[in-house]
Amino acid sequence: MKVFRDADADLALIQTRRVAIIGYGNQGRAHALNLRDSGVTDIVIGMRPGSDRTGQIREDGFEVVAIGEAVRTADIVMLLAPDESHAAIWTEHLRTSIKPGAALGFAHGLAVHFGLIEPRADIDVFLVAPKGPGRTLRSEYVAGPGMPALFAVARDATGAAQAIALSYAAALGCGRAAILASSFQEETEADLFNEQAVVWGAVPDLLEAGFETLVEGGFSPEIAYFECITELKLLADLIHDRGIAAMREAISNTAEFGAVTGHGRIVTEETRAEMRKILAEVRDGSFVRALTDEAVAGYPRLRSARDAATARGHEKVGRDIRSLAAGETPE
């Protein structure tokens, strides 16, 4: 895999462009702030009328206008609204408004890879996908090290698409760490798989199951929370710093031997078969169809899941423990 850094990017390319950020949520706000701090002076935020983000945008010092107006004069349009809204935004506001020779960028390749939108042939299409949430993208920029990102080009109408993508990634601070060459397919399918089968789907399930098993076994909820949920950060930090194998050098022989005896009992061949099934559902478009259907229906499954998660017993325990750690009195 080819790796690019700040030295490989021409920051002046993005500094001399008018950039329209469409959406001001998880990624949009961090992108706008990082771009501005990297010397990009011409930034406009495109939002739907009546958006509840308008106050925050103006408080942050950016101009906020209707999406179509933002796009019409922009050299680079970053579509950072939720994936499932991209098709409607493209059809209603972008398809006829983006000027020829402009660049259309994404932080996730879903809409292009799965054909939710079909960008015009006269515009560049690129991807810059920071490998973490917007809040961390911002904090890593401010702290200094930056966050790694993937980049890809789906269409190079002007001959400058890669240079623009690298310049944009560098302005986000990603060139301080690493900008990794990828493709829309690779970034999209790997990310969707991870979200379901590993980090955001399976890991929280495992933490909750461990907590519930200890509580059912008669242990106090606070001890169960510390053992099964709080310690995840310690593990994540060690793996981040050392890798999985070397992580074990930092733990006790007891913990390491426990890992050996537990290996293969939770993640079984049946688990791996289910992972392969999830990957197949990502690749054949089943997941994306379910996502778009969920959006059309008004997100009933998401709303139900959020309500159920909030009501789980470990949530109050977690709030109390965080209060204790902050020197406060739990509720």
C-alpha positions as CSV (number, residue, x, y, z in Angstrom):
1,M,0.0,0.0,0.0
2,K,1.4,3.4,-1.0
3,V,1.6,5.9,1.9
4,F,1.6,9.7,1.4
5,R,2.4,12.4,3.9
6,D,2.5,16.2,4.0
7,A,5.6,16.3,1.8
8,D,3.6,14.6,-1.0
9,A,0.8,17.2,-0.9
10,D,0.6,20.7,-2.2
11,L,-1.4,22.5,0.5
12,A,-1.7,25.6,-1.7
13,L,-4.1,23.8,-3.9
14,I,-6.8,23.6,-1.3
15,Q,-5.9,27.0,0.1
16,T,-6.8,28.7,-3.2
17,R,-10.1,26.9,-3.6
18,R,-13.6,27.7,-2.5
19,V,-14.8,24.8,-0.4
20,A,-18.4,24.0,0.2
21,I,-19.1,21.6,3.2
22,I,-22.5,19.9,2.9
23,G,-23.5,18.8,6.4
24,Y,-22.2,19.9,9.8
25,G,-22.4,16.8,11.9
26,N,-19.8,14.1,12.9
27,Q,-17.4,14.9,10.1
28,G,-18.5,18.2,8.7
29,R,-17.6,20.4,11.7
30,A,-14.2,18.9,12.2
31,H,-13.4,19.2,8.5
32,A,-14.4,22.9,8.4
33,L,-12.4,23.8,11.5
34,N,-9.3,21.9,10.4
35,L,-9.4,23.3,6.9
36,R,-9.7,26.9,8.3
37,D,-6.8,26.3,10.7
38,S,-4.7,25.0,7.7
39,G,-5.2,28.3,5.9
40,V,-8.3,27.6,3.8
41,T,-10.0,31.0,3.9
42,D,-13.0,30.5,1.5
43,I,-15.3,28.0,3.2
44,V,-19.1,27.9,3.1
45,I,-21.4,25.5,4.8
46,G,-24.4,24.2,2.9
47,M,-27.5,23.2,4.9
48,R,-31.2,22.5,4.5
49,P,-33.4,25.5,5.6
50,G,-34.2,25.3,9.2
51,S,-31.4,23.0,10.2
52,D,-30.8,22.9,14.0
53,R,-27.0,23.1,13.2
54,T,-27.3,26.7,11.9
55,G,-26.6,28.3,15.3
56,Q,-23.4,26.2,15.9
57,I,-22.2,27.0,12.4
58,R,-22.5,30.7,12.8
59,E,-21.0,30.5,16.3
60,D,-18.0,28.8,14.8
61,G,-17.6,31.7,12.4
62,F,-18.7,30.1,9.1
63,E,-21.2,31.3,6.5
64,V,-24.2,29.1,6.2
65,V,-26.4,29.1,3.1
66,A,-28.8,26.8,1.2
67,I,-27.1,23.7,-0.3
68,G,-27.7,24.7,-3.9
69,E,-26.2,28.2,-3.3
70,A,-23.2,26.8,-1.5
71,V,-22.4,24.4,-4.4
72,R,-22.9,26.7,-7.3
73,T,-19.7,28.7,-6.8
74,A,-17.6,26.0,-5.1
75,D,-14.4,24.5,-6.5
76,I,-14.6,21.6,-4.1
77,V,-17.8,20.2,-2.7
78,M,-17.5,17.8,0.3
79,L,-20.7,15.8,0.8
80,L,-20.6,15.0,4.5
81,A,-24.3,14.6,5.3
82,P,-25.4,11.1,6.4
83,D,-24.8,8.4,3.7
84,E,-28.5,7.6,3.3
85,S,-29.3,11.2,2.4
86,H,-26.8,11.5,-0.4
87,A,-29.0,10.4,-3.2
88,A,-31.7,13.0,-2.4
89,I,-29.1,15.8,-1.9
90,W,-27.4,14.9,-5.2
91,T,-30.7,14.9,-7.1
92,E,-32.2,17.9,-5.5
93,H,-29.2,20.2,-5.0
94,L,-26.0,19.0,-6.6
95,R,-26.5,17.3,-9.9
96,T,-27.2,20.5,-11.9
97,S,-25.5,23.0,-9.6
98,I,-21.9,21.8,-9.4
99,K,-19.9,23.7,-12.0
100,P,-17.9,21.8,-14.6
101,G,-14.4,21.0,-13.5
102,A,-15.2,21.1,-9.8
103,A,-14.4,18.3,-7.5
104,L,-16.9,16.3,-5.5
105,G,-15.5,14.7,-2.3
106,F,-16.7,12.2,0.3
107,A,-15.5,10.9,3.7
108,H,-17.1,7.5,2.9
109,G,-17.5,5.8,-0.4
110,L,-20.9,4.2,0.1
111,A,-23.1,6.4,-2.1
112,V,-20.7,6.2,-5.1
113,H,-19.7,2.5,-4.7
114,F,-23.3,1.3,-4.4
115,G,-24.6,3.6,-7.1
116,L,-26.9,5.8,-4.9
117,I,-25.6,8.7,-7.0
118,E,-23.9,8.8,-10.4
119,P,-21.6,11.9,-10.5
120,R,-21.4,13.8,-13.8
121,A,-18.6,13.0,-16.2
122,D,-17.2,16.5,-16.1
123,I,-16.3,16.6,-12.4
124,D,-13.6,15.0,-10.3
125,V,-14.8,12.5,-7.7
126,F,-12.5,11.7,-4.7
127,L,-12.5,10.2,-1.3
128,V,-10.7,11.3,1.9
129,A,-11.8,9.1,4.8
130,P,-10.2,9.9,8.2
131,K,-10.0,6.7,10.2
132,G,-11.9,7.9,13.2
133,P,-14.9,10.1,14.3
134,G,-14.9,13.8,13.7
135,R,-14.3,14.7,17.3
136,T,-11.1,12.8,17.3
137,L,-10.1,14.1,13.9
138,R,-10.3,17.6,15.4
139,S,-8.6,16.8,18.7
140,E,-5.7,15.0,16.9
141,Y,-5.3,18.0,14.7
142,V,-5.2,20.4,17.6
143,A,-2.9,18.1,19.6
144,G,-0.5,17.8,16.7
145,P,-0.1,14.2,15.5
146,G,-3.1,14.2,13.1
147,M,-5.2,11.2,12.2
148,P,-4.5,8.7,9.4
149,A,-6.9,8.7,6.4
150,L,-7.6,6.7,3.3
151,F,-7.9,8.4,0.0
152,A,-9.1,7.3,-3.5
153,V,-10.1,8.8,-6.8
154,A,-13.2,7.5,-8.6
155,R,-13.1,10.0,-11.5
156,D,-10.3,12.2,-12.7
157,A,-12.0,14.6,-15.1
158,T,-9.5,17.4,-14.8
159,G,-6.2,15.4,-14.3
160,A,-5.8,17.0,-10.9
161,A,-8.1,14.8,-8.7
162,Q,-5.4,13.0,-6.8
163,A,-3.5,16.2,-6.1
164,I,-6.7,17.8,-4.8
165,A,-7.5,14.8,-2.6
166,L,-4.0,14.8,-1.1
167,S,-4.1,18.5,-0.5
168,Y,-7.5,18.2,1.2
169,A,-6.3,15.3,3.3
170,A,-3.2,17.3,4.3
171,A,-5.4,20.3,5.3
172,L,-7.3,18.0,7.7
173,G,-4.0,17.1,9.4
174,C,-3.9,13.6,8.0
175,G,-0.6,14.1,6.2
176,R,1.1,14.4,9.6
177,A,0.2,10.8,10.3
178,A,-0.4,8.9,7.0
179,I,-2.6,9.2,3.9
180,L,-3.1,5.7,2.6
181,A,-4.0,5.0,-1.1
182,S,-7.2,2.9,-1.4
183,S,-10.3,2.6,-3.6
184,F,-14.0,3.5,-3.1
185,Q,-14.8,-0.3,-3.0
186,E,-12.1,-1.2,-0.5
187,E,-12.8,1.7,1.9
188,T,-16.6,1.2,1.7
189,E,-16.8,-2.6,2.1
190,A,-14.1,-2.8,4.8
191,D,-15.7,0.0,6.8
192,L,-19.2,-1.4,6.6
193,F,-18.0,-4.9,7.6
194,N,-16.0,-3.5,10.6
195,E,-19.0,-1.5,11.8
196,Q,-21.2,-4.5,12.0
197,A,-18.9,-7.4,12.7
198,V,-16.2,-6.0,14.9
199,V,-15.9,-2.6,16.6
200,W,-19.4,-1.0,16.7
201,G,-21.5,-4.1,16.5
202,A,-19.7,-7.1,18.1
203,V,-17.5,-5.4,20.7
204,P,-20.4,-3.6,22.5
205,D,-22.4,-6.8,22.5
206,L,-19.5,-8.7,24.1
207,L,-19.0,-6.0,26.8
208,E,-22.7,-6.0,27.6
209,A,-22.8,-9.8,27.7
210,G,-19.8,-9.9,30.1
211,F,-21.3,-7.3,32.4
212,E,-24.6,-9.2,32.5
213,T,-23.0,-12.5,33.2
214,L,-21.1,-11.2,36.2
215,V,-24.2,-9.5,37.6
216,E,-26.2,-12.6,37.1
217,G,-23.5,-14.5,39.0
218,G,-23.9,-12.2,42.0
219,F,-21.2,-9.7,41.5
220,S,-21.8,-6.0,42.1
221,P,-22.7,-4.0,39.0
222,E,-19.8,-1.6,39.7
223,I,-17.2,-4.4,39.8
224,A,-18.8,-5.9,36.7
225,Y,-18.6,-2.5,34.9
226,F,-15.0,-2.0,35.8
227,E,-13.9,-5.5,34.8
228,C,-15.9,-5.9,31.5
229,I,-16.3,-2.3,30.2
230,T,-13.9,0.2,31.7
231,E,-10.8,-2.0,31.0
232,L,-11.5,-2.0,27.3
233,K,-9.8,1.4,27.0
234,L,-6.6,-0.1,28.6
235,L,-6.7,-2.9,26.0
236,A,-7.3,-0.5,23.1
237,D,-4.5,1.8,24.2
238,L,-2.0,-1.1,24.5
239,I,-3.0,-2.5,21.1
240,H,-2.8,0.9,19.5
241,D,0.7,1.4,21.0
242,R,2.2,-2.1,20.6
243,G,0.0,-4.3,18.5
244,I,-2.0,-7.4,19.6
245,A,1.0,-9.7,20.2
246,A,3.2,-7.2,22.1
247,M,0.2,-6.1,24.1
248,R,0.5,-9.3,26.1
249,E,4.0,-8.2,27.3
250,A,2.4,-5.5,29.3
251,I,-0.1,-7.7,31.2
252,S,0.4,-10.2,34.0
253,N,1.0,-13.9,33.4
254,T,-2.4,-14.6,34.9
255,A,-4.1,-12.3,32.4
256,E,-2.1,-13.7,29.5
257,F,-2.8,-17.3,30.6
258,G,-6.5,-16.4,30.9
259,A,-6.4,-15.2,27.4
260,V,-4.9,-18.5,26.2
261,T,-7.6,-20.6,28.0
262,G,-10.4,-18.4,26.7
263,H,-9.1,-18.3,23.1
264,G,-11.5,-19.8,20.6
265,R,-14.4,-20.3,23.1
266,I,-16.2,-17.0,22.3
267,V,-15.0,-16.3,18.8
268,T,-15.8,-19.8,17.3
269,E,-16.0,-21.1,13.8
270,E,-19.7,-20.2,13.9
271,T,-18.7,-16.6,14.7
272,R,-16.4,-16.5,11.8
273,A,-19.1,-18.0,9.5
274,E,-21.4,-15.2,10.6
275,M,-18.7,-12.6,9.9
276,R,-18.4,-14.0,6.4
277,K,-22.1,-13.7,6.0
278,I,-22.0,-10.1,7.1
279,L,-19.3,-9.4,4.6
280,A,-21.3,-11.0,1.8
281,E,-24.3,-8.9,2.8
282,V,-22.1,-5.8,2.5
283,R,-20.7,-6.7,-0.9
284,D,-24.1,-7.7,-2.5
285,G,-25.7,-4.4,-1.4
286,S,-28.2,-6.0,1.1
287,F,-27.0,-3.8,3.9
288,V,-27.2,-0.6,1.9
289,R,-30.8,-1.5,0.7
290,A,-31.7,-2.1,4.4
291,L,-30.2,1.2,5.4
292,T,-32.0,3.2,2.7
293,D,-35.3,1.4,3.6
294,E,-34.7,2.3,7.2
295,A,-34.3,5.9,6.4
296,V,-37.4,6.0,4.2
297,A,-39.4,4.5,7.1
298,G,-38.2,7.1,9.5
299,Y,-35.5,5.0,11.3
300,P,-37.8,2.8,13.4
301,R,-35.1,0.2,14.1
302,L,-32.5,2.8,15.1
303,R,-34.9,4.6,17.4
304,S,-35.9,1.3,19.1
305,A,-32.3,0.3,19.5
306,R,-31.3,3.6,21.0
307,D,-34.1,3.5,23.5
308,A,-33.2,-0.1,24.4
309,A,-29.5,0.8,24.8
310,T,-30.3,3.7,27.1
311,A,-32.5,1.5,29.3
312,R,-29.8,-1.1,29.9
313,G,-28.7,-1.5,33.5
314,H,-25.0,-0.8,32.8
315,E,-25.7,2.7,31.5
316,K,-26.6,4.1,34.9
317,V,-23.6,2.2,36.5
318,G,-21.4,3.8,33.9
319,R,-22.7,7.3,34.6
320,D,-22.1,6.8,38.4
321,I,-18.6,5.5,37.8
322,R,-17.7,8.4,35.6
323,S,-19.1,10.8,38.2
324,L,-16.9,9.2,40.8
325,A,-13.8,9.4,38.6
326,A,-14.6,13.1,38.1
327,G,-14.8,13.6,41.9
328,E,-18.6,14.1,41.8
329,T,-21.3,12.4,43.7
330,P,-23.3,9.8,41.7
331,E,-27.0,10.4,41.2
